[in-house]
Amino acid sequence: LRRIKFKLLCHSVLCAIVVGLYKFGHFDAVALPSPLGHSLLGGFLGLLLVFRTNSAYGRFWEARGLWSKTKATCRSIALSTCAYLRNHSPRSSEDIIELVASFPDALANTCLAGSRSLPPHVAD
């Protein structure tokens, strides 16, 4: 609200002036525009809102799909590490699994530009 307070106040004052002039009869000589422009503008804004919502929904589903692929890949790496590396080097396999398990949290933190705090096991 702080960002738009000035613009909102200016538009409110302008609207009050127009309504006052109309009430006191100063618009008698001037023909008021037809409501056709408002109807067309309302339809245009409605379509614009629908297209913006649709594109936001598409971006959401694309991100959700990429996130599920990331999680599936992390699980696959962890399972492969357990299956092939654990018998040969148990300590290394535990380190790899711990790093892979912390990768989604670190990725989310990076994507959110650090606005989310990392869990303690990831921060280390």
MODELLER restraints for C-alpha pairs under 7 A, 6 or more apart:
rsr = mdl.restraints
at = mdl.atoms
rsr.add(forms.Gaussian(group=physical.xy_distance, feature=features.Distance(at['CA:21:A'], at['CA:27:A']), mean=6.67, stdev=0.5))
rsr.add(forms.Gaussian(group=physical.xy_distance, feature=features.Distance(at['CA:74:A'], at['CA:100:A']), mean=5.95, stdev=0.5))
rsr.add(forms.Gaussian(group=physical.xy_distance, feature=features.Distance(at['CA:78:A'], at['CA:97:A']), mean=5.47, stdev=0.5))
rsr.add(forms.Gaussian(group=physical.xy_distance, feature=features.Distance(at['CA:78:A'], at['CA:100:A']), mean=6.82, stdev=0.5))
rsr.add(forms.Gaussian(group=physical.xy_distance, feature=features.Distance(at['CA:81:A'], at['CA:93:A']), mean=6.04, stdev=0.5))
rsr.add(forms.Gaussian(group=physical.xy_distance, feature=features.Distance(at['CA:82:A'], at['CA:93:A']), mean=6.78, stdev=0.5))
rsr.add(forms.Gaussian(group=physical.xy_distance, feature=features.Distance(at['CA:85:A'], at['CA:93:A']), mean=5.91, stdev=0.5))
rsr.add(forms.Gaussian(group=physical.xy_distance, feature=features.Distance(at['CA:86:A'], at['CA:93:A']), mean=5.38, stdev=0.5))
rsr.add(forms.Gaussian(group=physical.xy_distance, feature=features.Distance(at['CA:102:A'], at['CA:122:A']), mean=5.34, stdev=0.5))
rsr.add(forms.Gaussian(group=physical.xy_distance, feature=features.Distance(at['CA:105:A'], at['CA:118:A']), mean=6.91, stdev=0.5))
rsr.add(forms.Gaussian(group=physical.xy_distance, feature=features.Distance(at['CA:106:A'], at['CA:122:A']), mean=6.85, stdev=0.5))
rsr.add(forms.Gaussian(group=physical.xy_distance, feature=features.Distance(at['CA:109:A'], at['CA:115:A']), mean=6.92, stdev=0.5))
rsr.add(forms.Gaussian(group=physical.xy_distance, feature=features.Distance(at['CA:109:A'], at['CA:116:A']), mean=5.80, stdev=0.5))
rsr.add(forms.Gaussian(group=physical.xy_distance, feature=features.Distance(at['CA:109:A'], at['CA:118:A']), mean=6.90, stdev=0.5))
